[in-house]
């Protein structure tokens, strides 16, 4: 595996820390800025909205840039908005910095995914995807719990300063390790945007992208409100929040690693098994939230299933979208973060409706049921179309006589 692929994973680690760290900081942000808990949770949604909007826009705007220049520009903007976020006393400004930071993160993700898979042969594309996504899971193991500890002892703003500082080595690593050429450096003319969009909006990819959005929506719905669930429903002290986030990250890293090994060979089996287990797992967490030991045991398992399934879905999209070398990573990022937008919003709605702190977990289970229905309907439709195209025995016999 080229060292540049691991460098991309390092940069994603810094950005992933920012994306997920708010799950351990929402109470502190809400108290400091005098906003409701649900409004603090919407900071995660604002980041995700920026990712959804930014992935295709940034990928299109940077498609003719040298890869290294694009990655460095996105990282520089990302660092700058975190400095502003750490300094501002305004919720509105903080919300805006989350959105702009997400635009930069989305552009980086879109370029990083397509760059990583372009550097390796087909048999290693799933593993290269897992290395890049693995930066997020390491962020869950190390960065997010560290952010929660910083927030508990020195305030939530210290976590924003830490993300800006940790991003600086990633800037240097990208500068030294990523090739500076355009595209995939094959010398071929870029695929027209219209052709890429046609490939990405075809009947094979639409259901996969929708499924990815629903799976990630379920993940972020619970993850965004994990801290109040554990401290106010499970009965754990605030010191257990970083431990729980680390457990989720350990499970996520294991899931990404396993998916990277098997997603290339058996993507459909990995996705189907993971989705079914997630639907059952979220429901189990909702039922077991009042039992600390059981809840803590389920958290790493759900992290493994969520990120393992997500990695397999990204690999599936990149494999099916060979006709869209520029926008495949952008559409994967958009679908991933569309779920991250809807999930916290739906969880916040359930909280505001007075259904209790377990409500976001039940919403996660419901989203997984919807994902399974989409997958089942799509599979049934494909079988029906295949049956219509396949001639019956009578038709074959008649054709032979004709």
TIPA-869772 format. One line per 5 residues: for each residue x, y, z of C-alpha. Coordinates in pm, 1 decimal. Example, Ala and Ser with C-alpha at 12.3 -4.5 7.8 and 13.67 -1.06 7.14 Angstrom:
1230.0/-450.0/780.0  1367.0/-106.0/714.0
//
This chain:
0.0/0.0/0.0  153.5/339.1/-98.9  251.5/561.8/193.1  40.0/841.2/43.0  -275.0/641.8/116.5
-183.0/634.0/486.2  -110.0/1008.1/474.3  -465.5/1064.1/352.2  -589.0/855.5/644.1  -385.8/1076.8/881.1
-550.6/1391.0/745.3  -894.0/1232.6/769.9  -814.6/1153.3/1135.6  -784.7/1525.2/1216.1  -1101.1/1609.5/1027.0
-1291.4/1313.8/1168.7  -1207.2/1430.2/1519.4  -1385.6/1757.3/1445.6  -1683.6/1589.4/1281.9  -1755.2/1353.5/1572.4
-1620.6/1531.5/1880.2  -1939.5/1730.2/1940.7  -2107.2/1413.3/2067.9  -1912.0/1462.2/2390.5  -1942.6/1842.4/2401.5
-2309.8/1922.0/2335.4  -2399.5/1987.8/2699.6  -2104.8/2224.3/2751.1  -2176.7/2413.2/2428.1  -2546.5/2445.4/2511.9
-2469.7/2582.5/2859.2  -2194.6/2821.1/2745.9  -2387.9/2968.3/2451.3  -2726.6/2953.8/2628.6  -2901.0/2742.8/2363.8
-3114.7/2426.2/2392.0  -2951.4/2084.9/2381.1  -3116.6/2016.4/2045.7  -2961.0/2336.8/1903.5  -2616.1/2219.1/2012.1
-2690.5/1887.2/1844.3  -2771.2/2073.5/1522.6  -2405.6/2179.5/1502.5  -2342.3/1821.2/1393.1  -2618.3/1853.3/1134.3
-2470.7/2184.0/1009.6  -2139.3/2008.2/953.6  -2316.2/1727.4/771.4  -2516.4/1970.5/554.7  -2189.5/2132.4/450.1
-2054.3/1789.5/362.5  -2364.5/1704.3/157.9  -2356.5/2030.0/-36.9  -1981.4/2060.7/-53.6  -1880.4/1716.2/-175.9
-2007.6/1746.8/-535.6  -1942.2/2123.4/-556.9  -1585.3/2100.0/-429.3  -1513.6/1793.0/-641.9  -1636.1/1973.0/-954.9
-1453.9/2296.8/-879.0  -1125.0/2117.3/-810.6  -1143.4/1847.6/-1080.9  -878.0/2021.8/-1294.3  -654.1/2120.3/-1002.9
-340.7/1930.8/-905.3  -440.1/1687.9/-633.2  -187.6/1816.3/-382.1  -298.8/2177.6/-428.6  -664.0/2084.2/-376.1
-593.3/1883.8/-61.7  -373.2/2157.3/88.4  -628.2/2430.1/19.8  -907.8/2231.0/182.0  -692.1/2160.3/487.3
-593.0/2527.1/524.4  -956.5/2640.5/526.0  -1039.7/2365.8/773.9  -774.0/2488.8/1018.6  -880.8/2853.5/983.9
-1248.5/2795.5/1064.3  -1160.2/2598.8/1376.5  -959.3/2891.5/1505.8  -1261.3/3117.5/1446.1  -1491.6/2863.6/1613.1
-1268.9/2848.1/1918.9  -1279.8/3227.1/1957.6  -1641.2/3318.3/1883.0  -1900.6/3385.3/2155.8  -2184.9/3358.9/1902.1
-2385.9/3043.3/1831.7  -2464.0/3174.7/1481.9  -2096.6/3223.7/1398.6  -2011.9/2882.0/1540.0  -2286.8/2729.1/1325.5
-2142.9/2906.0/1019.7  -1789.8/2782.2/1092.3  -1919.1/2426.9/1115.4  -2076.8/2463.7/771.5  -1769.6/2619.7/607.7
-1539.8/2368.0/774.5  -1757.0/2092.3/636.2  -1727.9/2233.9/284.7  -1350.7/2205.0/316.6  -1377.2/1859.7/470.1
-1611.0/1747.6/191.1  -1370.2/1864.0/-75.1  -1085.0/1685.5/95.9  -1286.0/1362.5/128.9  -1396.8/1368.3/-235.2
-1041.1/1413.3/-361.9  -888.3/1178.5/-103.7  -1115.4/881.7/-181.4  -1063.2/897.4/-557.3  -689.7/961.6/-510.3
-647.8/662.9/-279.5  -823.1/411.8/-506.2  -639.3/544.7/-813.5  -305.0/454.9/-650.1  -373.6/82.7/-604.6
-476.4/-214.6/-821.1  -837.9/-333.9/-825.8  -776.0/-607.9/-569.6  -668.1/-346.7/-312.1  -933.6/-79.2/-367.0
-1141.5/-195.4/-71.9  -835.3/-193.7/152.3  -733.4/156.3/32.9  -1085.9/279.8/106.3  -1063.5/121.4/452.0
-734.5/303.7/524.2  -888.8/642.1/442.5  -1210.8/571.2/633.9  -995.3/422.4/908.6  -875.2/774.7/987.4
-1228.0/848.7/1107.8  -1237.5/542.0/1329.3  -900.8/628.6/1486.7  -1048.8/970.6/1551.2  -1329.8/796.5/1738.0
-1076.7/594.2/1941.4  -832.4/874.7/2023.1  -944.6/1214.4/1903.0  -1309.2/1220.2/2010.1  -1250.0/1090.2/2366.4
-957.6/1331.5/2398.5  -1188.0/1612.0/2287.8  -1439.2/1507.4/2553.2  -1166.4/1511.0/2821.1  -1048.8/1855.2/2707.4
-1406.2/1980.3/2707.8  -1466.7/1849.9/3060.0  -1151.8/2005.4/3209.8  -1084.0/2318.2/3000.4  -1410.6/2384.3/2817.8
-1535.0/2290.1/2474.4  -1327.0/2559.9/2302.6  -1005.8/2377.2/2393.7  -1119.6/2087.4/2174.0  -1149.1/2322.0/1874.5
-797.8/2453.9/1936.1  -670.7/2095.7/1957.2  -823.1/2005.8/1617.5  -655.4/2306.7/1454.8  -317.5/2212.2/1603.9
-347.0/1841.0/1516.6  -429.3/1931.8/1155.1  -93.5/2103.4/1100.2  113.4/1779.7/1074.1  -140.2/1655.1/819.1
-72.6/1963.2/606.5  301.8/1889.7/608.4  245.4/1519.1/535.2  24.1/1593.0/234.1  276.9/1846.9/105.0
556.7/1587.7/115.8  377.2/1268.0/11.5  92.1/1335.0/-232.9  174.3/1363.2/-604.1  105.1/1703.8/-751.1
-55.6/1595.3/-1077.4  -415.3/1629.0/-1188.1  -679.5/1360.5/-1174.4  -542.4/1008.6/-1173.3  -224.5/1107.9/-1359.9
-305.0/868.2/-1645.2  -275.6/1137.2/-1912.0  -626.5/1059.3/-2037.8  -882.0/1333.6/-2098.2  -1119.3/1383.8/-1804.2
-1459.4/1217.2/-1827.1  -1728.1/1475.9/-1915.1  -1933.5/1582.8/-1614.1  -2257.3/1484.1/-1789.9  -2129.6/1129.0/-1838.0
-2023.2/1106.0/-1472.5  -2363.6/1224.5/-1353.4  -2535.6/975.0/-1581.8  -2330.7/692.5/-1432.8  -2397.9/802.9/-1073.9
-2773.7/853.8/-1113.4  -2837.8/522.2/-1287.9  -3069.1/254.5/-1146.1  -2783.0/46.3/-1003.9  -2632.5/322.4/-789.5
-2934.4/515.4/-663.0  -3052.5/243.8/-420.0  -2698.0/190.3/-288.8  -2655.6/562.3/-219.7  -2996.8/580.4/-49.2
-2911.3/276.7/161.6  -2581.8/435.9/263.3  -2762.4/753.4/370.1  -3009.3/557.6/585.9  -2734.7/348.8/749.5
-2531.3/656.8/836.6  -2844.3/838.4/951.7  -2901.6/560.7/1203.1  -2540.3/581.3/1321.0  -2532.8/958.2/1368.3
-2879.2/973.8/1521.3  -2762.8/783.3/1829.1  -2397.9/894.2/1823.4  -2489.7/1264.6/1836.3  -2683.7/1213.7/2159.1
-2474.6/939.3/2315.4  -2352.3/1165.8/2596.0  -2700.1/1257.5/2732.9  -2815.0/897.4/2685.9  -2531.3/763.8/2900.8
-2534.3/1032.0/3169.8  -2910.2/1085.2/3202.5  -3060.7/747.3/3111.3  -2793.5/485.5/3175.0  -2680.9/661.4/3492.7
-2308.7/674.1/3416.6  -2091.9/961.8/3533.2  -1943.6/1217.8/3295.2  -1607.0/1039.8/3316.8  -1757.5/741.6/3135.9
-1839.2/945.5/2825.3  -1480.1/948.6/2684.9  -1451.8/577.3/2766.9  -1775.0/502.1/2581.2  -1666.4/708.9/2281.0
-1334.6/522.8/2276.5  -1518.5/189.5/2289.1  -1729.2/296.6/1992.6  -1410.9/397.2/1808.9  -1235.1/67.9/1882.8
-1533.0/-117.6/1742.5  -1540.8/114.0/1441.4  -1173.3/52.5/1366.9  -1227.9/-322.8/1387.7  -1528.4/-297.3/1155.3
-1340.5/-92.3/895.3  -1046.2/-333.5/907.6  -1265.0/-640.5/858.3  -1471.2/-474.2/585.1  -1153.6/-372.9/401.9
-1052.4/-739.7/386.0  -1383.3/-878.2/262.6  -1569.8/-594.8/87.6  -1392.1/-645.8/-244.9  -1474.5/-1016.7/-261.7
-1823.8/-1029.0/-105.8  -1966.9/-676.8/-82.7  -2333.6/-777.7/-92.4  -2295.5/-1036.8/184.9  -2102.2/-792.8/407.8
-2363.3/-519.4/361.2  -2666.9/-744.8/409.8  -2528.0/-904.9/724.9  -2420.5/-572.0/871.4  -2753.3/-401.4/805.3
-2956.8/-679.9/962.3  -2733.2/-687.5/1268.1  -2752.8/-308.1/1302.1  -3133.0/-305.9/1301.0  -3130.7/-557.8/1584.9
-2840.3/-387.8/1763.4  -2993.7/-40.8/1782.8  -3317.4/-188.1/1916.8  -3116.2/-384.8/2173.0  -2935.7/-69.4/2289.1
-3266.5/113.8/2330.0  -3397.3/-167.7/2546.9  -3073.2/-206.2/2744.2  -2995.2/163.5/2796.3  -3087.6/140.7/3164.0
-2830.5/-132.9/3229.1  -2478.3/13.9/3227.0  -2282.2/-307.7/3169.7  -2501.3/-418.8/2879.2  -2505.6/-73.0/2721.9
-2126.3/-49.3/2739.4  -2095.2/-393.8/2581.4  -2321.8/-299.4/2290.8  -2146.4/28.7/2207.2  -1827.7/-118.9/2050.0
-2031.8/-385.2/1870.5  -2251.7/-120.3/1713.7  -1945.7/85.1/1617.8  -1799.1/-218.2/1442.1  -2120.7/-292.0/1254.0
-2189.4/71.2/1160.3  -1848.6/155.3/1016.4  -1788.3/-188.5/869.9  -2115.7/-167.7/679.3  -2046.7/193.1/580.5
-1703.7/103.2/442.4  -1849.0/-185.0/241.0  -2113.6/49.2/96.7  -1850.6/307.6/-4.5  -1645.5/33.8/-171.5
-1960.4/-83.8/-350.4  -2030.8/267.1/-483.0  -1672.2/319.2/-601.6  -1682.3/-20.0/-773.2  -2011.6/45.3/-951.7
-1915.2/402.0/-1046.3  -1608.6/331.5/-1258.1  -1752.6/569.2/-1518.4  -1737.3/859.3/-1272.0  -1374.2/885.6/-1155.7
-1412.1/1243.2/-1025.1  -1757.7/1240.1/-868.5  -1777.3/885.6/-728.9  -1601.3/987.5/-409.1  -1811.4/1304.7/-390.6
-2141.5/1116.6/-417.9  -2025.3/864.9/-157.4  -1939.2/1153.2/74.2  -2274.8/1319.3/4.8  -2474.3/1005.0/80.5
-2268.2/938.9/393.5  -2330.8/1288.1/525.4  -2690.4/1315.2/411.7  -2749.0/1049.5/673.8  -2538.3/1249.1/919.2
-2767.9/1545.7/852.9  -3099.2/1366.3/889.0  -2992.6/1148.3/1182.1  -2919.6/1419.5/1443.9  -3219.5/1621.0/1321.6
-3453.0/1323.0/1362.9  -3301.8/1240.4/1701.8  -3341.6/1601.6/1814.5  -3705.5/1601.0/1700.8  -3769.7/1289.0/1907.7
-3603.6/1451.1/2210.8  -3799.8/1775.4/2173.7  -4122.5/1577.1/2145.3  -4061.8/1447.6/2496.5  -4002.6/1081.7/2412.9
-3699.6/1059.2/2639.3  -3328.3/1004.8/2592.9  -3375.6/657.2/2443.2  -3581.3/802.6/2157.9  -3284.3/869.1/1922.7
-3182.1/503.3/1954.7  -3529.2/390.3/1853.9  -3513.5/628.5/1558.6  -3184.0/462.0/1460.5  -3354.2/121.6/1464.1
-3636.5/258.2/1248.0  -3391.6/402.3/993.9  -3222.0/63.9/966.9  -3557.1/-103.2/901.4  -3612.3/146.5/618.2
-3264.4/68.0/480.7  -3344.8/-302.9/480.5  -3674.6/-236.5/299.5  -3492.9/-34.2/31.7  -3236.2/-311.3/-15.9
-3503.0/-584.6/-27.1  -3717.6/-391.7/-275.5  -3418.2/-326.0/-498.0  -3311.0/-690.4/-492.6  -3664.8/-803.3/-574.6
-3684.6/-557.5/-863.4  -3356.2/-683.1/-1006.8  -3472.0/-1042.7/-987.2  -3796.2/-949.9/-1162.3  -3615.1/-767.7/-1441.1
-3372.2/-1056.5/-1479.7  -3664.0/-1297.5/-1505.5  -3829.8/-1086.9/-1772.4  -3511.8/-1078.4/-1978.2  -3449.3/-1452.8/-1942.6
-3650.3/-1657.3/-2200.3  -3870.1/-1931.5/-2064.9  -3831.8/-2296.8/-2160.9  -4131.4/-2266.8/-2398.9  -3982.9/-1960.3/-2563.5
-3644.8/-2129.7/-2601.7  -3814.4/-2432.5/-2754.7  -4015.9/-2216.3/-2990.9  -3707.9/-2020.6/-3081.7  -3529.2/-2344.9/-3162.0
-3811.9/-2458.0/-3389.9  -3813.0/-2120.1/-3563.7
//
